[in-house]
């Protein structure tokens, strides 16, 4: 449960920071990079929740 809460807070803060950054710098390559990175961050977060800390 702690991983879920801290992960959501972390993702929300990163998305907020990058959203403000994209509002100031409106460059298409930066937008593409940020969107791809955020998609990968969400995928990694979901995968880490599913494994639930089990050793690989």
VENCOR-V970930 format. One record per residue. N is the residue number from 0. RES is the residue in one letter. PHI is phi as a letter, one per 20 degrees, with the letter a starting at -180 (* if undefined). PSI is psi in radians with two decimals (* if undefined). NEAR is the number of other C-alpha atoms within 12 Angstrom. Layout:
{{N,RES,PHI,PSI,NEAR} {N,RES,PHI,PSI,NEAR}}
This chain:
{{0,X,*,-0.65,11} {1,X,f,-0.69,11} {2,X,f,-0.63,19} {3,X,f,-0.84,19} {4,X,f,-0.86,13} {5,X,f,-0.61,14} {6,X,f,-0.74,22} {7,X,f,-0.70,19} {8,X,f,-0.76,15} {9,X,f,-0.80,18} {10,X,f,-0.70,26} {11,X,f,-0.73,17} {12,X,f,-0.72,15} {13,X,f,-0.74,20} {14,X,f,-0.67,22} {15,X,f,-0.83,16} {16,X,f,-0.83,16} {17,X,f,-0.54,23} {18,X,f,-0.74,20} {19,X,f,-0.71,15} {20,X,f,-0.74,16} {21,X,f,-0.48,20} {22,X,f,-0.57,15} {23,X,e,-0.70,12} {24,X,d,1.78,14} {25,X,e,1.25,15} {26,X,d,2.29,13} {27,X,g,-0.79,12} {28,X,f,-0.66,12} {29,X,f,-0.70,18} {30,X,f,-0.76,20} {31,X,f,-0.78,15} {32,X,f,-0.79,15} {33,X,f,-0.73,25} {34,X,f,-0.77,19} {35,X,f,-0.74,14} {36,X,f,-0.71,18} {37,X,f,-0.64,24} {38,X,f,-0.77,16} {39,X,f,-0.64,15} {40,X,f,-0.72,21} {41,X,f,-0.72,22} {42,X,f,-0.77,16} {43,X,f,-0.68,16} {44,X,f,-0.79,24} {45,X,f,-0.74,18} {46,X,f,-0.68,17} {47,X,f,-0.57,18} {48,X,f,-0.64,20} {49,X,f,-0.63,14} {50,X,f,-0.44,13} {51,X,l,0.62,15} {52,X,m,0.20,14} {53,X,f,2.44,9} {54,X,f,2.57,6} {55,X,e,*,6}}
